[in-house]
Amino acid sequence: MKYINFILLFLLSIFNSNYSQANDLVISELQKGGKIVFIRHSLAPGNGDPDNIDLKRCVTQRNLNQEGIEQSKKIGMIFSDNNIQIDKVLSSEWCRCKDTARFAFNNYETFKGLNSFYQEKFYKYKDEQIKSLKKYISNWNSEKNLILVTHFVVISEIFNVGVSSGEMIVSDKNYKILGNIIVK
């Protein structure tokens, strides 16, 4: 039994050190600037939104819980603790994205190109939104980083990868993924 515990601790230390090194590499890339950071909104338990969703009324939406609020603050601390420069923070119009942006970065603007199209009533806007988002990124030029707070479906459409709540995908302007950071 003692050997099993030793082996488990050894394996965990290997995985944890690789995770730290991966984060260090991504942080280093962000410190250089000029990157695009796609952030899936922080933890908002549930799936989708009620049928009566109104983007102007947060009470009609799935929102961050306390864990999601704390997760958002941790996202912001990664940037401030590592002196990562930010050009602009854009958010989906959904309250859980706006709240993630607000708790993480304070200042943000909404951008329709980041909105969810998970539900059928919004899916008809998908192509227009993705085209608008790609155009914005194509025209964006800064020595600092662009932060995009959005939804699983948008990130999946751009990169063909799944992401967890609060996860960041860091890419260049050509959508080459440079790494990710998972914030719990």
Residue pairs with C-beta under 8 A, 6 or more apart in sequence:
22 179
23 179
23 181
25 179
26 170
26 178
26 179
26 180
26 181
27 78
27 82
27 84
27 181
29 35
29 170
29 178
29 179
30 37
30 79
30 82
30 84
30 145
30 170
31 82
31 83
31 84
31 85
33 85
33 142
33 143
33 144
33 145
34 142
34 143
34 144
34 145
34 172
34 173
35 145
35 146
35 170
35 171
35 172
35 178
36 137
36 140
36 145
36 146
36 148
36 170
36 171
36 172
36 173
37 145
37 146
37 147
37 148
37 168
37 169
37 170
38 148
38 150
38 154
38 155
38 158
38 159
38 163
38 168
38 169
38 170
38 171
39 75
39 100
39 104
39 147
39 148
39 149
39 150
39 166
39 167
39 168
39 169
40 150
40 151
40 152
40 155
40 163
40 164
40 165
40 166
40 167
41 64
41 68
41 92
41 94
41 96
41 97
41 99
41 100
41 149
41 150
41 151
41 165
41 166
42 64
42 67
42 68
42 69
42 71
42 72
42 75
42 96
42 99
42 100
42 103
42 165
42 166
42 183
43 64
43 65
43 67
43 68
43 71
43 165
43 166
44 62
44 63
44 64
44 65
44 68
44 96
44 165
45 62
45 65
46 62
47 62
48 62
48 118
48 119
49 60
49 61
49 62
49 94
49 116
49 119
50 60
50 61
50 62
52 60
53 60
53 61
53 119
54 60
54 61
55 61
55 93
55 94
55 95
58 95
61 94
61 95
61 96
62 96
63 95
63 96
63 99
64 72
64 96
64 99
64 100
64 103
68 96
68 99
68 100
68 165
68 166
69 99
69 103
71 165
71 166
71 183
71 184
72 99
72 100
72 101
72 102
72 103
72 104
72 166
73 103
73 104
74 166
74 183
74 184
75 100
75 104
75 166
75 168
75 183
76 103
76 104
76 105
76 106
78 84
78 181
78 183
79 86
79 104
79 105
84 145
85 143
85 144
85 145
86 105
86 144
86 145
86 146
86 147
87 140
87 142
87 143
87 144
87 145
87 146
88 109
88 142
88 146
88 147
89 101
89 104
89 105
89 107
89 108
89 109
89 147
89 149
90 108
90 109
90 110
90 111
90 114
90 136
90 146
90 147
90 148
90 149
91 97
91 98
91 100
91 101
91 108
91 109
91 110
91 111
91 114
91 148
91 149
91 150
92 98
92 110
92 111
92 114
92 115
92 116
92 149
92 150
92 151
92 154
93 110
93 112
93 114
93 115
94 115
94 116
94 151
97 114
97 149
97 150
97 151
98 108
98 110
98 149
100 149
100 166
101 108
101 147
101 149
102 108
104 149
105 147
108 147
108 149
111 133
111 136
111 148
112 125
112 129
112 132
113 129
113 130
113 132
113 133
113 136
114 129
114 133
114 148
114 149
114 150
114 151
114 154
115 122
115 125
115 129
115 150
115 151
115 154
116 122
116 150
116 151
116 153
116 154
117 123
117 125
117 126
117 129
117 153
117 154
118 151
118 152
118 153
126 157
129 154
130 154
130 157
130 158
133 148
133 154
133 158
137 146
137 173
138 173
140 146
140 173
152 162
152 163
155 161
155 163
155 169
156 162
156 163
158 175
159 169
159 171
159 175
159 177
161 169
161 177
163 169
163 180
164 182
166 182
166 183
166 184
167 180
167 181
167 182
167 183
168 180
168 181
168 182
168 183
169 177
169 180
170 177
170 178
170 179
170 180
170 181
171 177
171 178
172 178
